[in-house]
Every structure is written in structure tokens, then in C-alpha cells.
Amino acid sequence: MTFQLALIVIICGLAIATNGAGKPITCCQQTSRQPIKGRITGYIFQEEALPCVKAVIFYSNGKIICSNPKMPWVKTKIERFESSQ
């Protein structure tokens, strides 16, 4: 009985860790407050859906940066990117 319970707990833990679909979670689970110094090549908005947080995902120099959409520098970065397009 104890073995079966332990096995069920392990299986449930693995299902949660892989988002239930056998895939690792691929979203921003936290954001950075640090301004991005590099050139932005694109961005998307991510809505909150646990474990993912509300974020602006910037693409810069081949990297993905998760940023807090409430930060003033994030809004400025988006405005500058849009005006350059």
C-alpha cells in the first residue's frame, strides 16, 4: 500500500513538472527588472496562466528576455521598437 501511494505521488509530480503533456514548461515563470541594452528584434505579450506569469517577452541578440510589463522602460522599449518598424 505504501509503495503504491509513493508511486502515485511520483507519477503525479512528473505529470505536473511536464505540464501534463509530456513537454517541459516553455514560458516565463518570472520576469527581470533589468533594462535590456541590446537591440530588440521582436516581442510578444504573455498572459498569466500558472505557472506562467504576465510578461513581455523580448527577442534580442538571439536571446529571450522575460520582462515585467509594468516597468516604464518596457513600455518605452515597445514604443521605440514599433516606431522603427
N, C-alpha and C positions, 0 to 999 in steps of 0.2 A: 504494500500500500504506500509506504513512504517513498519507495523507488518510483512508483507511477506518478505520484504527486510531484516529485523532483523533476521527472522527465517532462511533465506537462508545463511546469514553470519555465524550464529551459526552452521548450518549443515556443511558448508564448513570448518569451523575451526575444528570441530570434525573429519572430514574426514582426514584433514591434520595431526592432532595430533595422529591419529591411523594409519598413513601410508597408508590410503586408503583401507586397507584390514581388518579393524576391529581388528587389533592386535597392541599392543604398539610397538614402535620402539625398537629393540634389537640389537644395535650396539654401537660402540664407537663414541660418538659425540665430545669428547675431549680426550686429552692424558695427562698423568702425566710425569713430567720430573724427578721425584724421582726414583733413582735406587731401584730395588727390592732386598731385603736382603734374602728372603726365597728361598727355593729350587723350581726350576721350574719343573713342571710335563708335560708341553707341551706348544705349542704356535701355532698361526696361523697368517697369514697376512690378513689384511682387507684393501681393496682398497677404495678409496674415491668415495662415491656415496651419495650425500647430502640427509639427514643431517649427514650421517656418514663421518668420517674423515679417512685419511690414517693412519693406526696404526698397531702395532704388539700387538696382544692380548696374554698375558702370562697367564698360569694357574699355580697358586701357592697356596698351602695350602687350597684348596677348593675355592679360590678367583679368580676373573678375573681382570686382570690389563691391562688397555689400555696404551700403551707406544708409544712414538714418535720414529718411525723407523730411524730417522736421528741422534739420540743421540748415541754417541760412546759406552756407556755402554750397550745399547740394542743389538748392533752388537756383542759385547763381550759375552753377556749372551746367545745369539743364538749359537755362535761358541762353547762355553763350553757345552751347552746342547747337541748339535749334536755330539761332540767328546765323550760324556759319553754314547751315545746310542749304 
